[in-house]
Amino acid sequence: MSKILLNKTQSLRDLPIGVFDSGVGGLTVLRGLKKELPNEHFIYLGDTARLPYGTKSQETVTRYSQHACNILLKRGIKCLVVACNTATTLALPALIKTIHNIPLIGVLEPGARAAVQASKNGRIAVIATEATINSGAYQGLIQTLKPDAQVVMQACPLFVPLAEEGWLEDPVTITVAKHYLDALLEQHKPDTLVLGCTHFPALLPAISAVVHSSVQIIDSAHTTAIVVKNTLEKKGLLASSPLSIPTHFLVTDSPHRFHIMAKRFLNDDIDESQIEWVDGDFV
Ligand code: DGL
């Protein structure tokens, strides 16, 4: 009996960690996860057919997120990371109600915690998608952690297609960054800028070009990876030995397009055979 239980736990530990985003943005989180958890096997789903999530309603984002998570759950995963701020903000409450058997981790709280830890004067700016900004979730979380924090928010919807397009440090991207950030930085003088969308760290070269070097730029990749590691450790679910299995990618639109972007985002030599098309409508 105990031998069977041991084998069960053992095989559970060696299951992949599922990671999900609307597109390539979550790859910035995957990069952090791979760095922190080099022994693990990952399966990543980019819901590229339905991107962007950030301009859609809570009902739609919740429905898309449930589909995406079900696809990953059916593959057999030991933990699910929602590597999308929009999906974390709008869909996590619904996902929590249905996913009980494995840890479910979003990126919002780790990002808010990192910002509060980094800020010295409590003036924190958050940039994210329209949906994340309109939800007020970041502001609420930051002020729960640090009640006297002054939080200023700015939606930057054009950053998502620019990142998906790979225009990471193009002059057009710098112009867009200036348009979104100049007034906010000038008027509010934050000491910390939270990249509250997992696509935005890819645009760091363009964003850094318009933000003073004294402003700390925070993304949730590293802090989320630490939360995932601690959670797996606590539950005895870390891989029993280095798995050395290449990441498997699932996409709901063209694998070829995703392949080009994934190589750039991860700075890794991914083979196109690692990318599989799945039907996000049929689960
Ligand atoms: N990467 C997603 C996020 O963190 C948003 C991109 C989208 O609009 O789909 O919010």
Residues whose N, C-alpha, C, O or C-beta is under 5 A from the ligand:
A	BS01	DGL	S22 G25 L51 P52 Y53 G54 T55 A83 C84 N85 T86 T129 V160 G196 C197 T198 H199
